[in-house]
Amino acid sequence: MNKTYYVCKYTPIELLESLGGECENFNHMPDGFDLADQVSHPNICGFGKTLLEGVMEGKIKELVLVSCCDTIRSVYDILLESGKLDFLYILDVLHCDSTCSRERMAVQLKGLAKAYAQYKGTEFDAGKFRAAFHAQEKVTKPHIAVLGARMGQELFEMTSKAMPLPVENDTCVHNRSVGNILPPEGASFDELMDWYACEILGQIPCMRMMDPTGRKKLYNDPSVAGIIYHTVKFCDFYSFEYAEIKNHTDVPLLKIESDYTIQSSGQLLTRLEAFAESIQPETLEQTIEVDTKGERKMGKGYFAGIDSGSTSTDVVILNKNHEIVTSIILPTGAGAAIGADRALAEALKEAGLQREDIDALVTTGYGRTAIKNGDKSITEITCHARGAHFLNPEVRTVIDIGGQDSKVIRLDENGAVANFVMNDKCAAGTGRFLEMMARTMEMNLDQMSECGLEFKEDITISSMCTVFAESEVVSLIAQNKATDDIVHGLNKAVAVKTAALTRRVGGEEKYMMTGGVSKNKGLVKTLEEKLGTKLVISDKAQLCGALGAALFAADMADV
């Protein structure tokens, strides 16, 4: 028997089960949208494409939709024309919980019941209808709440695994509360549908409803110790609520966005792990303690940190006094693990040490999970914070423009992560962006870092998309614009984007810039102008992540 899939909490699941259906929420994330892109508009939201992909692959044969938004209506039209479903129905639900809306909902329920019963060849069973109601169990102990737009099952499982506390999915379809009250006994079908319409519309509202104020109970729950707010690319409904929550909650808050593919979930792992490390700093210390249980063979009192970035791999070795013995920066190359082994070997050689002399090794950075010879892996967010605080305890905001992503980290007085934000969806505003622009202008990064300091024309690069910006640069070159002017325009584009990230995180002085881009004098100067303050630039700035990792390695030996 085929399952009847649904996607919205306003779906009358109990009614479908009373008519012989077996219902399941369709919430799986595909590898991509190869089939969906052939039949839909490219800017349809990721979940809409997920539904189309599931049907086109033959995974869904029965589907009940609710007219949530334009995307769902478009998906319905496409699927209706495709003819690939055995049963397809859409409920037209008004966006309010008024008397008129309930009356209309009851009519819609009767229409669905008639169509579904005819399809299944069954009749309404009041006993099965009553048995289909189940009270929802809620987590009452301290937990992380996932709010916002629906989150794919694979991403939710990854989130749950990364968090130090239990995680409850209170997104979209998952905060359904129908079932807490049983239907009245002895009522007629029409009376049951009138009652049922009230129950369905009386739930905690979703953001499509005209009055979503009832949603406040989701984030005002005293047992919520942290909130992960999820949005879906090209979906606007849940983008507005995040700002409201941010201004009315004191618990740690992380915003993430996915396009509903498995690939996008992998890109979010660093953010999730960094949030987990910051939400309970003592948890990180506890895991370090657990990792060091048992007998550890003491070497010579040296500790290493490896920061495996997309562009370079950095290694720092500390002695027992937390003094830097040696440091190495090498190109990462084709493989993170190989690059890490090469960089560590070079650092050991320079320090005159052997691998067995290292008491503990912590890995961080983009390729940290690929490195198998470390004792522990910690995100670059937490390691950059630790390294920056070590270099200058007065620093409260760390700006790191890396090869693949840009991040701004706000620190507390102890050097712990108070808040952070990342730009990791594309190369815009990253070191890779500058590298590609330098290549277009036929210069290396060292040459580019000296340009733009003395400019005459204040050029604005209008696009931060690397491909479009490259076209703009080519056009400016064709117009015989001065090199200094073009480079300043590029620096300004990156500085504006970085300053915006800084404001989002609530950046405050003192500011430290880390990473290889901190060597770009023109960009540093332009960013200082946008922030209205001087940046702390250390000669160890590029080693900040590896330094933080080495300090955590020393903590492991100190336990």
KEROMI-758338 format. One record per residue (C-alpha): x, y, z; residue in one letter; residue number from 1. Coordinates in pm, 1 decimal. Layout:
<pts>
          x          y          z   resn   resi
          X          Y          Z      A    NUM
...
</pts>
This chain:
<pts>
          x          y          z   resn   resi
        0.0        0.0        0.0      M      1
      128.2      343.6      -93.8      N      2
      187.2      598.4      178.1      K      3
        5.1      928.3      159.9      T      4
      261.0     1202.1      202.7      Y      5
      193.8     1547.5      345.0      Y      6
      405.5     1859.0      403.8      V      7
      204.4     2091.4      630.5      C      8
       83.6     2071.6      992.2      K      9
     -260.7     2190.5      877.7      Y     10
     -302.2     1863.4      686.1      T     11
     -590.7     1654.2      832.8      P     12
     -381.6     1344.1      897.5      I     13
     -635.9     1187.4     1132.7      E     14
     -907.9     1215.0      869.1      L     15
     -690.6     1043.8      608.5      L     16
     -608.5      762.1      851.0      E     17
     -978.4      714.9      930.1      S     18
    -1027.5      648.9      558.7      L     19
     -757.0      380.9      544.7      G     20
     -453.4      596.9      467.0      G     21
     -102.0      560.5      604.0      E     22
       40.9      912.1      635.1      C     23
      401.2     1029.8      644.3      E     24
      562.3     1371.1      644.3      N     25
      786.6     1399.6      337.6      F     26
     1102.7     1555.5      473.2      N     27
     1403.6     1397.9      302.8      H     28
     1679.0     1605.3      142.9      M     29
     1788.6     1501.8     -209.2      P     30
     2142.8     1514.5     -347.1      D     31
     2031.7     1772.7     -599.8      G     32
     1744.5     1894.1     -816.4      F     33
     1831.6     1742.4    -1153.8      D     34
     1474.8     1633.2    -1230.5      L     35
     1299.2     1921.3    -1055.0      A     36
     1497.8     2181.7    -1249.0      D     37
     1366.6     2034.7    -1571.7      Q     38
     1006.0     2111.0    -1484.0      V     39
     1018.7     2414.1    -1251.5      S     40
     1134.6     2775.6    -1233.1      H     41
     1497.5     2806.7    -1109.4      P     42
     1398.5     3041.5     -824.8      N     43
     1136.2     2814.8     -669.7      I     44
     1228.8     2739.0     -307.5      C     45
     1441.7     2437.7     -221.1      G     46
     1160.3     2252.2      -49.5      F     47
      931.3     2296.1     -349.7      G     48
     1202.8     2141.9     -565.2      K     49
     1244.2     1862.6     -309.2      T     50
      879.3     1771.3     -350.4      L     51
      909.2     1775.6     -728.9      L     52
     1227.2     1567.0     -713.3      E     53
     1056.1     1308.2     -492.4      G     54
      762.3     1273.7     -728.8      V     55
      975.2     1266.6    -1045.8      M     56
     1192.0      993.8     -890.6      E     57
      879.9      787.9     -818.9      G     58
      913.6      804.5     -439.3      K     59
      573.1      972.3     -393.7      I     60
      249.7      834.3     -538.7      K     61
       -4.0      996.0     -306.0      E     62
       26.3     1356.8     -190.9      L     63
     -197.4     1596.7        1.2      V     64
      -89.4     1961.7       -6.4      L     65
     -208.6     2275.4      170.0      V     66
     -212.0     2611.6       -6.2      S     67
       66.4     2749.5      214.8      C     68
      230.9     2979.0      -37.6      C     69
      289.6     3049.2     -405.5      D     70
      554.2     2776.1     -419.4      T     71
      315.8     2502.9     -304.8      I     72
       50.5     2625.8     -549.7      R     73
      307.6     2616.3     -831.0      S     74
      420.6     2267.7     -729.7      V     75
       59.4     2151.6     -732.3      Y     76
        5.6     2286.9    -1084.1      D     77
      324.2     2120.8    -1211.6      I     78
      239.0     1786.8    -1050.3      L     79
     -119.9     1797.3    -1171.9      L     80
        2.2     1842.1    -1528.4      E     81
      269.7     1574.2    -1492.7      S     82
       19.6     1296.1    -1423.6      G     83
      278.0     1107.9    -1215.8      K     84
       67.2     1078.6     -899.1      L     85
     -209.0      831.3     -821.3      D     86
     -368.1     1078.8     -582.1      F     87
     -307.9     1453.4     -559.2      L     88
     -516.3     1698.2     -360.8      Y     89
     -467.3     2054.1     -234.3      I     90
     -657.6     2205.6       57.0      L     91
     -730.1     2575.4       18.2      D     92
     -693.5     2703.3      375.3      V     93
     -750.3     3066.5      469.2      L     94
     -469.9     3238.0      658.0      H     95
     -658.4     3308.4      978.4      C     96
     -846.6     3134.3     1261.0      D     97
    -1178.5     3317.6     1229.9      S     98
    -1530.8     3173.7     1234.3      T     99
    -1549.0     3212.5      857.0      C    100
    -1214.1     3037.3      814.1      S    101
    -1324.7     2745.3     1032.5      R    102
    -1646.5     2704.9      835.8      E    103
    -1449.9     2704.9      512.3      R    104
    -1200.0     2457.3      658.6      M    105
    -1484.1     2220.3      747.5      A    106
    -1607.0     2235.7      387.3      V    107
    -1254.6     2166.7      263.5      Q    108
    -1226.5     1865.9      497.1      L    109
    -1549.2     1718.0      364.2      K    110
    -1429.9     1767.8        7.0      G    111
    -1102.9     1589.3       80.2      L    112
    -1282.6     1307.6      262.4      A    113
    -1509.6     1249.2      -37.2      K    114
    -1222.3     1245.5     -288.7      A    115
     -993.7     1030.5      -72.1      Y    116
    -1268.8      780.3       15.4      A    117
    -1350.8      741.7     -352.9      Q    118
     -980.6      687.0     -432.5      Y    119
     -930.1      434.8     -151.2      K    120
    -1269.6      267.8     -189.0      G    121
    -1340.0      312.9      183.1      T    122
    -1580.8      493.1      413.2      E    123
    -1526.0      719.1      710.9      F    124
    -1466.0      520.4     1031.0      D    125
    -1536.4      722.7     1347.8      A    126
    -1346.6      469.8     1560.9      G    127
    -1033.8      493.0     1347.7      K    128
    -1069.4      869.8     1345.2      F    129
    -1067.6      883.8     1724.1      R    130
     -781.7      633.4     1750.4      A    131
     -569.2      845.6     1516.3      A    132
     -538.2     1127.6     1772.1      F    133
     -218.6     1121.3     1978.7      H    134
      -98.1     1380.6     2228.3      A    135
      231.8     1540.6     2132.4      Q    136
      521.8     1485.6     2372.8      E    137
      728.3     1796.6     2442.1      K    138
     1078.4     1820.9     2586.1      V    139
     1061.3     1984.6     2929.8      T    140
     1426.3     1967.8     3032.1      K    141
     1690.2     2213.9     2898.7      P    142
     1716.2     2170.6     2523.4      H    143
     1796.9     2334.6     2191.3      I    144
     1492.4     2438.8     1990.0      A    145
     1507.2     2438.5     1611.0      V    146
     1261.8     2702.7     1488.3      L    147
     1166.0     2861.2     1158.0      G    148
     1107.2     2697.0      823.4      A    149
     1094.2     2319.8      802.0      R    150
     1431.3     2147.6      833.9      M    151
     1520.1     1836.4      635.0      G    152
     1555.8     1514.4      831.4      Q    153
     1921.4     1468.5      740.6      E    154
     2010.1     1820.5      852.1      L    155
     1811.7     1777.7     1174.3      F    156
     1995.0     1454.5     1254.3      E    157
     2328.0     1628.1     1192.5      M    158
     2217.6     1915.8     1415.4      T    159
     2112.0     1680.5     1694.4      S    160
     2444.4     1500.2     1679.2      K    161
     2640.4     1826.3     1700.1      A    162
     2456.4     1976.8     1998.5      M    163
     2551.3     1922.8     2365.8      P    164
     2181.6     1917.9     2469.9      L    165
     1868.1     1740.9     2342.5      P    166
     1727.7     1902.5     2028.2      V    167
     1356.8     1952.0     1958.8      E    168
     1229.8     2019.6     1608.5      N    169
      973.8     2299.6     1638.2      D    170
      994.5     2411.2     1276.6      T    171
      693.4     2451.3     1051.2      C    172
      522.6     2110.5     1017.6      V    173
      690.8     1965.7     1327.2      H    174
      519.1     2179.1     1592.5      N    175
      180.6     2024.8     1509.8      R    176
      -40.0     2005.1     1820.0      S    177
     -358.4     1836.7     1689.7      V    178
     -420.9     1532.4     1908.9      G    179
     -396.4     1689.2     2252.1      N    180
     -778.9     1679.7     2270.3      I    181
     -984.9     1378.8     2160.9      L    182
    -1290.5     1426.8     1933.4      P    183
    -1635.3     1426.9     2098.1      P    184
    -1806.5     1090.2     2117.8      E    185
    -2138.0     1026.9     1946.4      G    186
    -2105.9     1324.2     1710.0      A    187
    -2214.4     1307.4     1348.5      S    188
    -1962.5     1334.0     1064.1      F    189
    -2055.1     1697.9      998.9      D    190
    -2024.3     1782.1     1369.3      E    191
    -1684.9     1608.0     1383.4      L    192
    -1559.5     1804.3     1084.5      M    193
    -1672.3     2132.4     1243.5      D    194
    -1486.1     2040.4     1562.0      W    195
    -1183.5     1914.3     1366.7      Y    196
    -1157.1     2237.8     1167.0      A    197
    -1128.1     2431.5     1493.8      C    198
     -854.7     2197.7     1621.1      E    199
     -649.6     2223.0     1303.3      I    200
     -670.3     2601.4     1280.3      L    201
     -623.1     2648.1     1656.4      G    202
     -262.7     2523.7     1657.5      Q    203
       40.5     2743.8     1719.2      I    204
       23.1     2948.3     1398.6      P    205
      279.0     2919.5     1124.0      C    206
      426.8     3233.7      970.4      M    207
      182.2     3220.2      679.6      R    208
     -101.7     3310.5      917.8      M    209
     -217.6     3670.2      944.0      M    210
     -167.9     3670.7     1322.1      D    211
      146.0     3473.5     1416.3      P    212
      175.5     3613.7     1772.7      T    213
       96.0     3274.0     1923.4      G    214
      437.6     3157.8     1805.3      R    215
      602.0     3347.0     2092.5      K    216
      549.6     3048.0     2320.5      K    217
      798.5     2854.2     2104.6      L    218
     1091.4     3077.6     2200.6      Y    219
      965.4     3196.7     2541.7      N    220
      971.9     2841.6     2673.1      D    221
     1190.9     2855.5     2990.2      P    222
     1342.4     2515.3     2909.7      S    223
     1488.3     2643.4     2580.1      V    224
     1863.8     2686.8     2634.7      A    225
     1945.5     2782.4     2276.8      G    226
     1771.1     2844.1     1944.8      I    227
     1874.9     2741.1     1595.2      I    228
     1664.2     2936.9     1347.2      Y    229
     1637.5     2771.7     1006.8      H    230
     1528.9     2931.3      680.9      T    231
     1503.0     2791.1      329.1      V    232
     1656.0     2966.4       31.4      K    233
     1399.4     3171.3     -166.6      F    234
     1144.7     3149.4      117.5      C    235
     1049.5     3481.0      278.8      D    236
      790.0     3367.3      533.3      F    237
     1036.1     3286.2      810.5      Y    238
     1297.8     3553.0      743.5      S    239
     1096.9     3814.6      933.8      F    240
     1052.0     3617.8     1255.6      E    241
     1425.5     3583.9     1316.2      Y    242
     1462.1     3959.9     1375.7      A    243
     1174.3     3949.0     1623.0      E    244
     1329.4     3660.9     1817.6      I    245
     1672.0     3821.9     1814.4      K    246
     1531.7     4129.3     1987.5      N    247
     1323.2     3940.0     2243.3      H    248
     1532.2     3653.2     2372.0      T    249
     1845.9     3626.1     2581.6      D    250
     1930.1     3266.4     2492.1      V    251
     2205.9     3189.4     2238.3      P    252
     2071.4     3216.1     1883.0      L    253
     2206.7     3083.5     1553.4      L    254
     2054.4     3148.0     1211.3      K    255
     2122.4     2904.3      928.0      I    256
     1983.5     2868.5      577.0      E    257
     1972.4     2564.0      351.8      S    258
     1856.0     2501.4       -2.3      D    259
     1718.5     2164.7      113.5      Y    260
     1992.3     1954.4      -44.0      T    261
     2230.6     1726.2      143.5      I    262
     2524.3     1926.7        6.2      Q    263
     2398.5     2244.8      172.2      S    264
     2368.7     2068.3      507.8      S    265
     2736.4     1977.1      496.9      G    266
     2830.8     2341.4      448.7      Q    267
     2651.4     2427.8      772.1      L    268
     2842.7     2186.0      995.3      L    269
     3104.0     2440.8     1103.7      T    270
     2835.3     2684.4     1216.6      R    271
     2650.3     2416.1     1408.9      L    272
     2961.0     2282.7     1581.3      E    273
     3080.0     2633.1     1668.9      A    274
     2737.1     2711.2     1814.4      F    275
     2755.9     2392.5     2020.5      A    276
     3101.2     2490.7     2148.8      E    277
     2983.5     2840.5     2242.5      S    278
     2646.8     2753.7     2393.8      I    279
     2805.4     2561.5     2678.5      Q    280
     3177.8     2640.5     2705.6      P    281
     3205.5     2394.8     2992.9      E    282
     3094.7     2119.7     2754.3      T    283
     3406.7     2176.2     2545.9      L    284
     3618.2     2146.6     2858.5      E    285
     3435.0     1827.1     2954.3      Q    286
     3497.7     1670.2     2614.0      T    287
     3863.8     1761.4     2641.9      I    288
     3869.6     1590.6     2980.8      E    289
     3699.6     1281.5     2838.6      V    290
     3946.5     1272.5     2547.9      D    291
     4238.0     1272.0     2791.3      T    292
     4112.8      998.8     3023.9      K    293
     4344.8      706.5     3065.5      G    294
     4719.7      710.9     3058.8      E    295
     4879.0      951.1     2816.1      R    296
     5244.1      896.7     2745.4      K    297
     5420.6     1225.4     2816.0      M    298
     5653.3     1353.4     2549.5      G    299
     5870.8     1657.6     2594.2      K    300
     5595.3     1905.8     2674.7      G    301
     5506.0     2020.2     2322.9      Y    302
     5159.6     2079.7     2178.3      F    303
     5055.2     2127.0     1817.7      A    304
     4763.5     2286.5     1639.1      G    305
     4683.6     2237.3     1270.3      I    306
     4453.9     2479.9     1088.2      D    307
     4356.4     2316.1      759.3      S    308
     4212.0     2592.3      541.5      G    309
     4095.9     2583.4      182.4      S    310
     4402.0     2783.9       72.3      T    311
     4674.4     2722.8      330.3      S    312
     4749.3     2479.1      610.0      T    313
     4903.1     2636.5      919.1      D    314
     5081.6     2461.9     1204.0      V    315
     5183.2     2603.0     1542.1      V    316
     5385.7     2413.8     1802.1      I    317
     5388.0     2540.8     2161.3      L    318
     5603.6     2442.2     2455.7      N    319
     5474.3     2386.0     2808.6      K    320
     5505.7     2760.5     2879.1      N    321
     5269.7     2837.1     2587.6      H    322
     5554.7     2987.3     2388.4      E    323
     5557.1     2942.4     2010.5      I    324
     5841.3     2706.6     1925.2      V    325
     5780.0     2708.9     1553.4      T    326
     5510.0     2784.8     1296.5      S    327
     5459.0     2683.2      935.6      I    328
     5226.8     2806.6      659.3      I    329
     5205.3     2589.2      347.8      L    330
     4958.3     2562.3       56.7      P    331
     4688.1     2305.8      138.7      T    332
     4706.6     2143.6     -203.6      G    333
     4463.8     1886.1     -336.9      A    334
     4397.0     1702.2       -9.4      G    335
     4351.0     1833.2      345.2      A    336
     4499.0     1523.4      510.9      A    337
     4805.6     1517.1      287.0      I    338
     4855.8     1891.3      328.0      G    339
     4828.9     1859.2      707.3      A    340
     5081.1     1573.1      721.0      D    341
     5324.4     1771.0      506.4      R    342
     5288.8     2088.7      713.0      A    343
     5324.7     1904.8     1044.3      L    344
     5632.2     1719.3      922.8      A    345
     5788.6     2049.0      814.2      E    346
     5708.8     2212.3     1149.6      A    347
     5854.8     1919.3     1343.0      L    348
     6168.0     1926.7     1129.1      K    349
     6213.2     2299.9     1185.2      E    350
     6167.4     2255.3     1562.2      A    351
     6398.9     1953.6     1577.9      G    352
     6121.0     1734.4     1716.7      L    353
     5963.7     1395.6     1645.4      Q    354
     5590.5     1321.4     1627.2      R    355
     5610.6     1131.4     1956.8      E    356
     5737.0     1447.9     2126.2      D    357
     5395.0     1607.7     2077.1      I    358
     5176.6     1544.8     2381.4      D    359
     4852.4     1651.8     2212.8      A    360
     4743.4     1762.0     1866.5      L    361
     4421.8     1953.0     1789.9      V    362
     4295.0     2012.2     1435.9      T    363
     4074.2     2293.4     1313.5      T    364
     3970.7     2461.8      989.7      G    365
     3781.9     2363.0      678.6      Y    366
     3959.6     2026.8      643.0      G    367
     3978.9     1936.9     1013.2      R    368
     3754.9     1629.4      987.2      T    369
     3972.4     1479.8      712.8      A    370
     4280.8     1479.5      938.8      I    371
     4289.6     1147.9     1123.2      K    372
     4608.8     1180.5     1330.5      N    373
     4478.5     1448.9     1568.4      G    374
     4359.3     1398.1     1926.0      D    375
     4060.4     1630.8     1888.5      K    376
     3886.8     1849.8     1630.6      S    377
     3755.2     2196.9     1722.5      I    378
     3593.7     2448.8     1487.1      T    379
     3792.2     2740.6     1350.4      E    380
     3541.7     2978.8     1511.3      I    381
     3635.8     2869.4     1862.6      T    382
     4006.2     2834.1     1779.3      C    383
     4028.6     3180.9     1621.2      H    384
     3864.7     3326.4     1930.7      A    385
     4111.3     3148.2     2160.4      R    386
     4411.1     3247.1     1948.9      G    387
     4306.3     3612.3     1919.6      A    388
     4248.5     3639.9     2294.2      H    389
     4593.0     3490.5     2357.0      F    390
     4756.5     3745.5     2125.7      L    391
     4561.9     4040.3     2269.5      N    392
     4320.6     3993.7     2563.7      P    393
     4163.0     4334.9     2492.1      E    394
     4022.9     4218.1     2155.6      V    395
     3644.5     4180.3     2153.0      R    396
     3579.8     4126.2     1781.1      T    397
     3774.4     3904.0     1542.0      V    398
     3742.1     3954.6     1165.7      I    399
     3872.8     3665.4      958.5      D    400
     3854.0     3681.4      579.5      I    401
     3954.0     3333.6      476.9      G    402
     4008.6     3167.2      144.0      G    403
     3663.5     3010.4      132.4      Q    404
     3455.5     3201.4      386.9      D    405
     3446.6     3517.4      592.5      S    406
     3356.5     3523.4      959.1      K    407
     3321.7     3777.9     1235.4      V    408
     3344.9     3656.3     1594.9      I    409
     3251.3     3853.8     1903.8      R    410
     3438.6     3754.4     2220.5      L    411
     3366.5     3796.3     2589.1      D    412
     3629.3     3908.3     2838.2      E    413
     3751.8     3548.6     2877.5      N    414
     3803.6     3494.1     2505.4      G    415
     3498.5     3269.4     2468.5      A    416
     3271.0     3306.5     2165.5      V    417
     2978.2     3535.7     2252.4      A    418
     2838.4     3548.2     1897.8      N    419
     2953.6     3487.1     1542.3      F    420
     2839.0     3515.2     1183.9      V    421
     2973.4     3354.2      868.1      M    422
     2947.4     3415.3      497.3      N    423
     3012.7     3077.3      338.3      D    424
     2759.9     3050.8       54.2      K    425
     2990.2     3171.5     -221.5      C    426
     3331.1     3326.3     -282.9      A    427
     3195.0     3681.7     -247.5      A    428
     3399.0     3887.2       -2.8      G    429
     3657.0     3614.2       62.1      T    430
     4023.9     3566.2      -12.4      G    431
     3925.8     3359.8     -313.8      R    432
     3739.5     3660.2     -452.3      F    433
     4051.8     3876.9     -419.9      L    434
     4270.2     3602.8     -564.9      E    435
     4053.4     3572.4     -875.7      M    436
     4039.2     3949.5     -920.1      M    437
     4419.4     3967.7     -890.3      A    438
     4451.0     3702.3    -1157.7      R    439
     4217.0     3900.6    -1383.3      T    440
     4438.0     4207.4    -1337.8      M    441
     4752.7     3998.9    -1403.4      E    442
     4912.4     4055.9    -1064.3      M    443
     4979.2     3842.1     -759.3      N    444
     4824.4     3896.8     -416.4      L    445
     5136.3     4063.8     -276.5      D    446
     5126.6     4320.4     -556.7      Q    447
     4754.3     4368.5     -510.1      M    448
     4793.4     4430.0     -136.1      S    449
     5012.3     4734.2     -209.2      E    450
     4769.8     4880.8     -463.5      C    451
     4465.1     5090.2     -387.7      G    452
     4630.5     5289.3     -110.4      L    453
     4667.9     5594.4     -334.5      E    454
     4358.9     5614.9     -553.2      F    455
     4214.5     5910.3     -740.9      K    456
     3875.4     5789.8     -863.3      E    457
     3639.1     5631.3     -611.4      D    458
     3519.0     5337.2     -822.7      I    459
     3232.0     5120.8     -699.8      T    460
     3217.5     4754.6     -797.2      I    461
     2841.2     4697.8     -804.1      S    462
     2838.8     4316.7     -794.8      S    463
     2987.7     4095.5     -524.1      M    464
     2930.2     3783.2     -733.7      C    465
     3279.7     3674.5     -834.1      T    466
     3179.6     3601.7    -1194.0      V    467
     2996.6     3931.9    -1246.4      F    468
     3261.7     4132.3    -1059.7      A    469
     3526.5     3985.6    -1288.2      E    470
     3327.0     4111.4    -1587.0      S    471
     3312.5     4456.7    -1429.1      E    472
     3689.7     4457.6    -1375.6      V    473
     3752.0     4355.3    -1736.7      V    474
     3524.9     4639.0    -1847.1      S    475
     3706.9     4890.1    -1624.4      L    476
     4042.0     4777.4    -1763.8      I    477
     3905.8     4829.6    -2115.9      A    478
     3809.5     5183.5    -2012.2      Q    479
     4175.4     5247.9    -1913.0      N    480
     4086.6     5299.8    -1548.7      K    481
     4390.7     5323.8    -1319.9      A    482
     4495.7     5002.8    -1145.9      T    483
     4494.4     5171.0     -804.0      D    484
     4137.4     5289.9     -862.2      D    485
     4013.4     4944.1     -964.0      I    486
     4184.9     4772.3     -670.5      V    487
     4040.0     5029.5     -431.0      H    488
     3695.7     4952.8     -573.8      G    489
     3750.8     4582.3     -506.0      L    490
     3880.0     4651.7     -153.9      N    491
     3580.8     4872.7      -86.7      K    492
     3340.1     4601.5     -204.6      A    493
     3494.1     4347.4       35.4      V    494
     3514.0     4603.4      317.9      A    495
     3146.2     4699.5      285.5      V    496
     3038.5     4334.6      298.6      K    497
     3266.8     4262.1      594.1      T    498
     3149.5     4571.4      783.5      A    499
     2789.6     4455.0      734.6      A    500
     2877.3     4116.3      887.8      L    501
     3043.2     4298.9     1177.2      T    502
     2730.7     4501.8     1247.3      R    503
     2517.9     4186.4     1234.8      R    504
     2725.2     4024.7     1507.1      V    505
     2723.3     4336.6     1724.2      G    506
     3095.5     4399.3     1684.2      G    507
     3271.5     4618.4     1939.3      E    508
     3625.3     4740.6     1996.3      E    509
     3894.4     4631.9     1993.2      K    510
     3887.7     4468.2     1649.6      Y    511
     4150.1     4219.2     1533.8      M    512
     4185.0     4103.0     1175.1      M    513
     4322.3     3753.6     1125.9      T    514
     4398.0     3529.2      830.8      G    515
     4610.2     3584.1      523.8      G    516
     4399.2     3873.9      393.5      V    517
     4514.6     4077.9      696.4      S    518
     4835.0     4134.5      495.1      K    519
     4640.1     4329.9      233.4      N    520
     4722.5     4688.1      336.2      K    521
     4469.3     4848.1      103.1      G    522
     4184.4     4632.1      228.6      L    523
     4280.7     4685.1      593.5      V    524
     4283.3     5062.7      543.7      K    525
     3945.4     5061.1      365.9      T    526
     3788.5     4835.0      628.9      L    527
     3916.4     5062.7      905.5      E    528
     3742.0     5353.3      732.1      E    529
     3414.7     5158.9      714.5      K    530
     3434.9     5056.5     1080.0      L    531
     3559.0     5394.0     1199.2      G    532
     3837.8     5244.4     1406.3      T    533
     4183.3     5091.5     1382.8      K    534
     4226.8     4718.2     1344.1      L    535
     4471.1     4524.0     1558.5      V    536
     4703.3     4344.6     1316.6      I    537
     4941.9     4094.5     1472.7      S    538
     5241.9     3942.9     1298.2      D    539
     5085.5     3611.0     1402.9      K    540
     4744.6     3700.7     1256.6      A    541
     4750.1     3430.9      989.6      Q    542
     4835.3     3170.1     1253.3      L    543
     4544.3     3257.9     1481.8      C    544
     4343.5     2940.6     1415.9      G    545
     4640.9     2706.6     1450.5      A    546
     4752.9     2893.3     1763.0      L    547
     4410.1     2850.4     1922.4      G    548
     4415.5     2480.3     1833.9      A    549
     4760.2     2442.1     1994.3      A    550
     4634.9     2614.8     2309.6      L    551
     4345.2     2369.2     2329.1      F    552
     4597.1     2088.2     2283.1      A    553
     4788.2     2225.8     2582.2      A    554
     4462.9     2224.2     2780.8      D    555
     4428.9     1854.6     2708.3      M    556
     4766.5     1788.2     2865.3      A    557
     4685.9     2014.1     3162.2      D    558
     4371.6     1819.1     3255.9      V    559
</pts>
